[in-house]
Amino acid sequence: MDDNVPNETTTTQPADELHLQNLTITLHRLSSTKSTNISTSPTPSPTFNSNQTPRGALLLHTLSSLPILTAFLFASAAAGAPPTYFNPRHFTLFAVLASWLLSRLLGLLITNYISPPPPAATDNCHSPARSTIQRETLSAILSTVKNIILGLAPPVLLAAQTCGVFSGCKPWEPIRLDGRRTGLELNPKETFEWNVTVLYPRLVGAFLALELGRGLRVEVRVREEELSVRGM
């Protein structure tokens, strides 16, 4: 019987080694599957963020400013239709454009110099500092005051013009560079008919065509940005 003991040890030892090998292979497969799942996990969908490069930021600001500038140019062209041409009513349009440009400039200054920077990914578990809260509060107050004052300026100016400001005979008189008074034609029926049938439809058509083209350009830019993000 003593001779059989070494034989039992010899026959059971390969089984233990085989079990250890199977366990090692199983753990290796589990680790490989986990790493594969991590590497093939779906990535978040790309978003349009043109602030990644200076060129993209410039393009974004340009595209967002085009509607206002285009509307100002076409409104000035309509207000300068014959027989008045350039007249004091254009100053209302200049004031509206100036209020928008000032609002845009103040918004950029508040965002870049007063608003706190976005928190880093490692700071998500920490509460914001007191200085950050103070800057956020100041930024919100300044932005609200800016939007109230400069947001009310255009409708107030337009309402004042509707109520009679710049609607007398003198504001309708054309402004000459040499300062001479040209007078005002009282009933230019043929000129008004030309404005209604020729000038105004062309201005409206050109304005709508530019706006549609701008919208398509933005859509193409967004698609290009998404493709570039996915290709990274």
C-alpha positions as CSV (number, residue, x, y, z in Angstrom):
1,M,0.0,0.0,0.0
2,D,2.9,2.3,0.7
3,D,4.0,1.8,-2.9
4,N,0.7,3.2,-4.1
5,V,1.0,6.5,-2.3
6,P,3.6,8.0,-4.6
7,N,1.5,6.9,-7.5
8,E,-1.6,8.8,-6.2
9,T,0.5,11.9,-5.7
10,T,1.9,11.5,-9.2
11,T,-1.5,11.1,-10.8
12,T,-3.1,14.0,-8.9
13,Q,-0.3,16.5,-9.5
14,P,-1.0,16.9,-13.3
15,A,-4.7,17.5,-12.5
16,D,-3.8,20.4,-10.2
17,E,-1.5,21.9,-12.8
18,L,-4.2,21.6,-15.4
19,H,-6.7,23.3,-13.1
20,L,-4.3,26.1,-12.5
21,Q,-3.7,26.5,-16.3
22,N,-7.5,26.7,-16.9
23,L,-7.9,29.3,-14.2
24,T,-5.1,31.4,-15.7
25,I,-6.6,31.2,-19.2
26,T,-10.1,32.2,-17.8
27,L,-8.7,35.2,-16.0
28,H,-6.8,36.2,-19.2
29,R,-9.9,36.0,-21.3
30,L,-11.9,38.0,-18.7
31,S,-9.2,40.7,-18.7
32,S,-9.1,40.8,-22.5
33,T,-12.9,41.1,-22.7
34,K,-13.0,43.9,-20.2
35,S,-10.3,45.9,-22.1
36,T,-12.1,45.3,-25.4
37,N,-15.4,46.6,-23.9
38,I,-13.6,49.7,-22.6
39,S,-11.9,50.4,-26.0
40,T,-15.0,49.8,-28.0
41,S,-17.4,51.8,-25.8
42,P,-19.4,54.4,-27.7
43,T,-17.9,57.8,-27.7
44,P,-20.0,60.9,-27.0
45,S,-21.4,62.5,-30.2
46,P,-19.3,65.4,-31.4
47,T,-20.6,68.9,-31.0
48,F,-20.0,72.1,-33.0
49,N,-17.3,73.9,-31.0
50,S,-15.5,76.4,-33.2
51,N,-13.7,77.9,-30.2
52,Q,-11.1,75.1,-30.4
53,T,-9.0,77.2,-32.9
54,P,-8.7,81.0,-33.4
55,R,-9.9,80.5,-37.0
56,G,-13.0,78.7,-35.8
57,A,-13.7,81.4,-33.2
58,L,-13.4,84.1,-35.8
59,L,-15.7,82.2,-38.2
60,L,-18.3,81.7,-35.4
61,H,-18.3,85.4,-34.5
62,T,-18.5,86.4,-38.1
63,L,-21.4,84.1,-38.9
64,S,-23.3,85.2,-35.8
65,S,-22.8,88.9,-36.7
66,L,-23.9,88.6,-40.3
67,P,-27.7,88.7,-39.7
68,I,-27.5,92.0,-37.8
69,L,-25.1,93.6,-40.3
70,T,-27.1,92.3,-43.3
71,A,-30.4,93.6,-41.7
72,F,-28.8,97.0,-41.1
73,L,-27.6,97.3,-44.7
74,F,-30.9,96.4,-46.2
75,A,-32.9,98.5,-43.8
76,S,-30.6,101.5,-44.6
77,A,-31.2,100.8,-48.3
78,A,-35.0,100.8,-47.8
79,A,-34.9,103.9,-45.7
80,G,-32.8,105.6,-48.3
81,A,-35.2,104.9,-51.2
82,P,-36.0,107.9,-53.4
83,P,-37.0,110.6,-53.2
84,T,-35.5,111.0,-49.6
85,Y,-32.2,109.0,-50.0
86,F,-29.9,109.5,-47.0
87,N,-31.9,111.4,-44.4
88,P,-32.1,111.8,-40.6
89,R,-34.1,108.6,-40.2
90,H,-31.0,106.7,-40.8
91,F,-29.7,107.8,-37.4
92,T,-32.2,105.6,-35.8
93,L,-30.8,102.6,-37.6
94,F,-27.3,103.7,-36.6
95,A,-28.4,103.8,-33.0
96,V,-29.9,100.3,-33.1
97,L,-26.7,98.9,-34.7
98,A,-24.5,100.7,-32.1
99,S,-26.6,99.3,-29.2
100,W,-26.1,95.7,-30.6
101,L,-22.4,96.2,-31.2
102,L,-22.0,97.6,-27.7
103,S,-23.9,94.7,-26.2
104,R,-21.8,92.2,-28.1
105,L,-18.6,93.9,-26.9
106,L,-19.7,94.1,-23.3
107,G,-20.7,90.4,-23.4
108,L,-17.3,89.4,-24.6
109,L,-15.6,91.5,-21.9
110,I,-17.8,90.0,-19.2
111,T,-17.2,86.4,-20.4
112,N,-13.4,86.8,-20.8
113,Y,-12.5,89.0,-17.9
114,I,-15.2,88.7,-15.2
115,S,-16.8,85.2,-15.5
116,P,-14.8,82.5,-13.8
117,P,-13.1,79.8,-16.0
118,P,-14.9,76.5,-16.3
119,P,-13.9,74.0,-13.6
120,A,-11.5,71.2,-14.4
121,A,-12.5,67.6,-14.5
122,T,-10.6,66.9,-11.3
123,D,-12.5,69.6,-9.4
124,N,-16.0,68.1,-9.8
125,C,-15.9,66.7,-6.2
126,H,-14.9,70.0,-4.7
127,S,-17.2,72.9,-3.9
128,P,-16.4,76.1,-5.8
129,A,-14.3,78.7,-4.0
130,R,-15.8,81.8,-2.6
131,S,-14.1,84.0,-5.2
132,T,-15.6,81.9,-8.0
133,I,-19.1,82.4,-6.6
134,Q,-18.5,86.1,-6.3
135,R,-17.3,86.3,-9.9
136,E,-20.3,84.3,-11.1
137,T,-22.7,86.6,-9.2
138,L,-21.0,89.7,-10.6
139,S,-21.1,88.3,-14.1
140,A,-24.8,87.5,-13.8
141,I,-25.7,91.0,-12.5
142,L,-23.7,92.8,-15.2
143,S,-25.1,90.6,-17.9
144,T,-28.7,91.2,-16.7
145,V,-28.2,95.0,-16.5
146,K,-26.6,95.1,-19.9
147,N,-29.4,93.1,-21.5
148,I,-32.1,95.2,-19.9
149,I,-30.6,98.6,-21.0
150,L,-29.3,97.7,-24.4
151,G,-32.2,95.3,-25.1
152,L,-34.8,98.1,-24.5
153,A,-32.9,100.7,-26.6
154,P,-33.9,99.5,-30.1
155,P,-37.7,99.1,-29.4
156,V,-37.8,102.4,-27.6
157,L,-36.1,104.2,-30.5
158,L,-38.5,102.5,-33.0
159,A,-41.5,103.3,-30.9
160,A,-40.4,106.9,-30.7
161,Q,-40.0,107.1,-34.4
162,T,-43.5,105.6,-34.9
163,C,-44.9,108.2,-32.5
164,G,-43.5,111.1,-34.5
165,V,-39.8,111.5,-33.8
166,F,-37.9,111.8,-37.2
167,S,-41.3,111.8,-39.0
168,G,-41.7,115.5,-39.7
169,C,-41.0,117.2,-43.0
170,K,-37.4,118.0,-42.2
171,P,-36.3,114.3,-41.4
172,W,-37.7,113.3,-44.8
173,E,-35.6,115.9,-46.6
174,P,-32.4,114.4,-48.2
175,I,-29.1,115.3,-46.6
176,R,-26.6,116.7,-49.0
177,L,-22.8,116.6,-48.4
178,D,-22.5,120.3,-49.2
179,G,-25.1,121.2,-46.6
180,R,-27.6,122.7,-49.1
181,R,-31.4,122.2,-48.6
182,T,-33.0,120.5,-51.6
183,G,-36.6,120.6,-50.4
184,L,-39.1,117.8,-50.3
185,E,-41.2,116.5,-53.1
186,L,-44.8,116.4,-51.7
187,N,-46.4,113.8,-53.9
188,P,-43.9,111.7,-55.8
189,K,-46.5,109.1,-56.9
190,E,-44.4,107.6,-59.7
191,T,-41.3,107.3,-57.4
192,F,-43.4,105.5,-54.7
193,E,-44.8,103.1,-57.2
194,W,-41.3,102.2,-58.4
195,N,-40.2,101.7,-54.8
196,V,-43.1,99.3,-54.1
197,T,-43.0,97.4,-57.4
198,V,-39.2,97.3,-58.1
199,L,-36.9,98.4,-55.2
200,Y,-38.5,96.8,-52.1
201,P,-39.2,93.3,-53.7
202,R,-35.6,93.2,-54.9
203,L,-34.3,94.2,-51.5
204,V,-36.4,91.6,-49.7
205,G,-35.5,88.9,-52.2
206,A,-31.8,89.6,-51.9
207,F,-32.0,89.6,-48.1
208,L,-33.8,86.3,-48.0
209,A,-31.3,84.7,-50.4
210,L,-28.3,85.9,-48.3
211,E,-29.9,84.5,-45.1
212,L,-30.6,81.1,-46.7
213,G,-27.1,81.0,-48.0
214,R,-25.7,81.8,-44.6
215,G,-27.9,79.1,-43.0
216,L,-26.6,76.5,-45.5
217,R,-23.0,77.6,-44.8
218,V,-23.5,77.1,-41.1
219,E,-24.9,73.7,-41.7
220,V,-22.0,72.7,-43.9
221,R,-19.6,74.0,-41.3
222,V,-21.3,72.0,-38.5
223,R,-21.1,68.8,-40.6
224,E,-17.4,69.4,-41.3
225,E,-16.7,69.9,-37.6
226,E,-18.5,66.7,-36.7
227,L,-16.6,64.7,-39.3
228,S,-13.2,66.2,-38.1
229,V,-14.1,65.3,-34.5
230,R,-15.0,61.7,-35.4
231,G,-11.9,61.3,-37.4
232,M,-9.6,62.2,-34.5
